[in-house]
């Protein structure tokens, strides 16, 4: 479906994953039994709905080529990428810090045009 997917995470949680070499997920991921991701087109809405005004976040870009991603319906029937295992860090392409603008909205980095 999409070559690159995105994970929004608290910076300290992601730094812990970098030390461990694997990302086990945030609290909601662990509770739901899979790691939640967004596509490029879904990231801004996911930030607004679930992370509004939160600072100290990172946006992680992941190459799906070697992952067993399940595409499942969620918000308004949109298909969202889910991973039913831990995320190894090898497929991680980039990690960006997410700053807030004066209105408290996250500033997204330029994402690839073709995902």
N, C-alpha and C positions, 0 to 999 in steps of 0.2 A: 504494500500500500504506500507507505511513506518510508523513504530511506532514513531520514533523521527524525528522531522524536526528542522530547524535552522533559526534563524533570525539574521541578521547582523544589528547593530544599533549604532548610535553615543552614546557614554557613557552618556553624559548629558541628552539626550532624554530618554534613558532607566532608568536613575536614577529618572527622573520625573515620569515615568510610575510606578516605585516602590513606590513612594510617593502617587500616585493616586490610586494604586491597580489595574490598567488596562492599557494596551498599546493600544493607538489609531492608531498608525502607524507613519511612517516617511512621509515627504512631498509627495514622490512618491506614497505611499500607499493611502494616503488621496485623491490625484488627481485621481488615478486609481479606487478607490472605493473598494479596498480589500488590505489586508496585504500580501505582498510578502514573501515567505519563500523559502528555498532550502533544498534538501535532503543532506545527508552526502556526496554523490558523486558529488553534484552540488556546494557545498560551496566554494571550492577553485577557481573554474571558476567565480562564482558570485563575489567573492572578487577581482579577477584580472580585471574583466570587469567593475565593478561599484564602486569599492572602492580603486583602485590602489593608493598606497602611503599614504592613509589616516591614521592618527593616532587617538587615543582616541576612538577606536571602541570596541564593545563587541560582542561576539557570544553567542546567547541564545539558549539553547536546550529545546525543547518543546515536551511533550508527547501528541500525537494526540488522545489518547483514548477517551477523552471527548469533542473533538472539531469537528465541522462540516467542515472539510477540503474539498475543491474542488480541484481535480487534473486536471489541464488544460494545454494544449500544449503551449509552449513558444519557447525558443532557440532551433533551429534545431528539432522542434517537440517533444522535451523532455517534460514530464509531470512535472509540478511544483505545489507545494502545495500553495493554496490561502485560505485566511479566509475572508469572507464577513461580518465581525463584528469586534468589539474590541476584543483584546486578554486578557482574564482574566489571572491573574498571577498564579493561582493554578496549571496549567499544566506545569509551568516552572520548569525544573529539575536542570539546572545549568546555570550560567552566567560566561563566561570566558573573561578577557580582551585580546584583540588581539594586540600583540606586532609586531613590524616590524623588520626584520633582516637587515643586513648591505646593502643588495640589495634593500631594500624598499618593500620586500614582506612580507605578513602577515604570522606569525607562528601559525599554527593551533594546538589546543590541541588534545590529543588523543581522538578520538570519539568512541562510542560503535561499536563493530564489527557487531552486529546484529541490524539493524534498520528496 
